[in-house]
Amino acid sequence: MFGYYLNLALRSFKRNRVLTALMVLAIALGIGACMTTLTVFRVLSGDPIPHKSSQLFYVQLDPESAFGYVPGEEPSDQMTRLDSETMLREKRADRQAMMTGGNVSVTPDNADLVPFMATSRYTSADFFAMFAAPFLHGNGWSETEDTAGARVAVISKELNDKLFGGGNSVGKQVNLAGNDFSVIGVLDTWRPTPRFYDMYSERYGELEEVFLPFSTSRELSLSRSGSMNCWGDSGGDSTSLNAPCTWIQYWVELDSPQKASAYRDYLVSYSEQQRQAGRFEREANVRLRNVMQWLDHNKVVPGDVVMQLWLGFGFLLVCLLNTVGLLLAKFLRRSSEIGVRRALGASRLEIFKQCLVEAGTIGLAGGILGLGLSLLGLWAVRQQPADYAELAHLDLGMLLTTFAIAIFASLFAGLLPAWRAMQVTPAIQLKSQ
């Protein structure tokens, strides 16, 4: 019967082309607006490391002075260098990594390339294993090299293509900030979105081009970037070991809730020890958030994107209401036809099915047109200067979602008109003929 009802729907479209076109356009406009905003929202709110996000935790302590202290307020977003290095040595987690961002100059051996600046990340040995960074060649450095301040580097695939033509560059030398480093690893294409491990740089930007041991970066006094909060005398160097400044991001990996609870207790104990030693002036105030909790805390989805999402769904609802009215008018105009079918033996359920098939067909046509409008809308988003704009693309999942929403929306819009149509009394319609 489905094929028969589909044939009836196509014939109906030909008889009422203008009305059909209006309904298809209404569905398409609603789908286009909805899918454009939904795709952007999905890109910005997705889990950047779904297989491990519940095992990775961002650590926060409260080492600041008592001045301006408000009990229960949020602790510092970042860590001091002393606390980070102390906790790194104590190794209370399965893995732990301290890090900060920076920039280094690159002097290529190739005379055809002029020196340029590259974004960098100064971190510790566990970084790559913790965040499941994929390697194209080689691997990361060891804890021994970390402690020794070794002149080793991991570079991105893009930088490897630029400096070494994409070949295996492990063992080769690269000049960074006037110092020679040995390349020990080349990362494969990797772009966690958002870049959750550092909320103080471009959250949706490209991956850093150079990764260096944190100890090496401090030994060479390499330039750093990102936010810094100081509350006392740093002695002229806010990145020194004992400077009262928070500027380090610190992550730990804990593979069970029990370990997470134990680590939280460790943070409280550590804070109390530091307070008794006179370093911390505030009561123990710690946070241990997993990846998604950390992203939610930082409100990574801009408020305007959330508003656009609600506006998109609101516009789709308005379009559906218009479609309901148009379908109702169309079905009731065919009351005599429906009456004849009922008189010939068609049940109310069959009339209901026939109308829903017609509504679903309109939704399918609206989905096809809406897909084009969605692609146009996403192209417009990519023209914006926002750092996330280039990520606005419709993948296979969202493509299927477009048609699913279009068909579901049209079926939903067709429920009331179909119900009204099946209530048509055949006797009254036959008498009026």
PEDA-V419155 format. One record per backbone hydrogen bond with DSSP energy under -0.5 kcal/mol. CO is the residue of the C=O (numbers start at 1). NH is the residue of the N-H. Records with the same first field share a line. If there is no record, write none. Layout:
CO = NH + NH
This chain:
1 = 5
2 = 6
3 = 7
4 = 8
5 = 9
6 = 10
7 = 11
8 = 12
9 = 13
10 = 14
11 = 15
12 = 16
14 = 17
16 = 20
17 = 21
18 = 22
19 = 23
20 = 24
21 = 25
22 = 26
23 = 27
24 = 28
25 = 29
26 = 30
27 = 31
28 = 32
29 = 33
30 = 34
31 = 35
32 = 36
33 = 37
34 = 38
35 = 39
36 = 40
37 = 41
38 = 42
39 = 43
40 = 44
41 = 45
42 = 46
46 = 48
47 = 50
49 = 52 + 53
52 = 55 + 56
53 = 291
55 = 254
56 = 291
57 = 252
58 = 289
60 = 287
61 = 76
64 = 281
66 = 69
70 = 73
79 = 247 + 248
80 = 84
81 = 85
82 = 86
83 = 87
84 = 88
85 = 89
86 = 90
87 = 91 + 92
95 = 253
96 = 126
97 = 251
98 = 124
99 = 249
100 = 122
101 = 225
102 = 120
104 = 118
105 = 177
106 = 108 + 116
107 = 175
110 = 113
116 = 106
118 = 104
119 = 209 + 210
120 = 102
121 = 123 + 212
122 = 100
123 = 214
124 = 127
125 = 128
126 = 130
127 = 131
128 = 133
129 = 132
134 = 188
137 = 186
142 = 146
143 = 147
144 = 148
145 = 149 + 150
146 = 149
150 = 152
151 = 182
152 = 213
153 = 184 + 185
154 = 211
155 = 187
156 = 160
157 = 161
158 = 162
159 = 163
160 = 164 + 166
161 = 165
164 = 167
167 = 169
169 = 172
172 = 183
174 = 176 + 181
175 = 107
176 = 179
179 = 176
181 = 174 + 183
182 = 153 + 184
183 = 171
184 = 139
185 = 155
186 = 136 + 137
194 = 196
195 = 198
198 = 201
201 = 203
202 = 205
203 = 194 + 195
209 = 156
210 = 121
211 = 154
212 = 123
213 = 217
214 = 218
215 = 219
216 = 220
217 = 222
223 = 103
225 = 101
229 = 246
232 = 234
234 = 237
237 = 240
240 = 243
241 = 82
243 = 245
244 = 231
245 = 247
246 = 229
248 = 79
249 = 99
250 = 59
251 = 97
252 = 57 + 254
253 = 94 + 95
256 = 260
257 = 261
258 = 262
259 = 263
260 = 264
261 = 265
262 = 266
263 = 267
264 = 268
265 = 269
266 = 270
267 = 271
268 = 272
269 = 273
270 = 274
271 = 275
272 = 276
273 = 277
274 = 279 + 280
275 = 278
287 = 60
289 = 58
290 = 294
291 = 295
292 = 296
293 = 297
294 = 298
295 = 300
296 = 299
300 = 302
302 = 305 + 306
303 = 307
304 = 308
305 = 309
306 = 310
307 = 311
308 = 312
309 = 313
310 = 314
311 = 315
312 = 316
313 = 317
314 = 318
315 = 319
316 = 320
317 = 321
318 = 322
319 = 323
320 = 324
321 = 325
322 = 326
323 = 327
324 = 328
325 = 329
326 = 330
327 = 331
328 = 332
329 = 333
330 = 334
331 = 334
332 = 335
334 = 338
335 = 339
336 = 340
337 = 341
338 = 342
339 = 343
340 = 344
341 = 346
342 = 345
347 = 351
348 = 352
349 = 353
350 = 354
351 = 355
352 = 356
353 = 357
354 = 358
355 = 359
356 = 360
357 = 361
358 = 362
359 = 363
360 = 364
361 = 365
362 = 366
363 = 367
364 = 368
365 = 369
366 = 370
367 = 371
368 = 372
369 = 373
370 = 374
371 = 375
372 = 376
373 = 377
374 = 378
375 = 379
376 = 380
377 = 381
378 = 382
379 = 383
380 = 383
381 = 384
386 = 389
388 = 391
389 = 392
391 = 393
393 = 395
395 = 399
396 = 400
397 = 401
398 = 402
399 = 403
400 = 404
401 = 405
402 = 406
403 = 407
404 = 408
405 = 409
406 = 410
407 = 411
408 = 412
409 = 413
410 = 414
411 = 415
412 = 415 + 416
413 = 417
414 = 418
415 = 419
416 = 420
417 = 421
418 = 422
419 = 423
420 = 423
421 = 424
424 = 426
425 = 429
426 = 430
427 = 431
428 = 432
430 = 433
